[in-house]
């Protein structure tokens, strides 16, 4: 059974940093692209970042480019999101999501999602 | 960036009725790399349709997707009580992998 468990969320001041983790199990982690998607309170889904399962290529939304870094540790089956220079508008539930296609490509829909971790940016 | 516009914003229907949700892209979505997700309150999204028309594992056949290029449709043939939720389309053919703003399907 595929499981994705996010952690690391919490309250942080504007300008601060936070690192989210997503522990994966139930599939060959290194073979799949992984992504972060966020949802601000009462709002829709916003794609944040994706990392390929093959060559480690990374992609970012313009809203987080230069501030957030996605990475993965295939030996630990864990996905990360390092978030720096946080702003109030980064407040959201952050979901990690698994790519459906096993070739590791980032051109894939998201077939499994974690339950999310809440990040609140406020003074 | 491909902007996805979903319509209507809210759709009010009764169980047993047919629902038609629209997703229009600002430019052509390559190879129909278009997905639909369902999200219920307090839950993570669930993949329904990918490749514009392929149902994901375990999705009932009352859900169907169609379209290509810039116009896509999600159809629920006969609404059941558990189908009332928010639906999002997403294009995953080119980064940034954008979502539409969502359509809320509510009970009339």
Boltz contact constraints between the chains, C-beta under 6 A:
constraints:
  - contact:
      token1: [A, 44]
      token2: [B, 101]
      max_distance: 6.0
  - contact:
      token1: [A, 44]
      token2: [B, 102]
      max_distance: 6.0
  - contact:
      token1: [A, 45]
      token2: [B, 88]
      max_distance: 6.0
  - contact:
      token1: [A, 45]
      token2: [B, 99]
      max_distance: 6.0
  - contact:
      token1: [A, 47]
      token2: [B, 97]
      max_distance: 6.0
  - contact:
      token1: [A, 59]
      token2: [B, 95]
      max_distance: 6.0
  - contact:
      token1: [A, 61]
      token2: [B, 96]
      max_distance: 6.0
  - contact:
      token1: [A, 95]
      token2: [B, 44]
      max_distance: 6.0
  - contact:
      token1: [A, 109]
      token2: [B, 35]
      max_distance: 6.0
  - contact:
      token1: [A, 109]
      token2: [B, 47]
      max_distance: 6.0
  - contact:
      token1: [A, 109]
      token2: [B, 50]
      max_distance: 6.0
  - contact:
      token1: [A, 109]
      token2: [B, 92]
      max_distance: 6.0
  - contact:
      token1: [A, 111]
      token2: [B, 47]
      max_distance: 6.0
  - contact:
      token1: [A, 113]
      token2: [B, 44]
      max_distance: 6.0
  - contact:
      token1: [A, 113]
      token2: [B, 45]
      max_distance: 6.0
  - contact:
      token1: [A, 115]
      token2: [B, 44]
      max_distance: 6.0
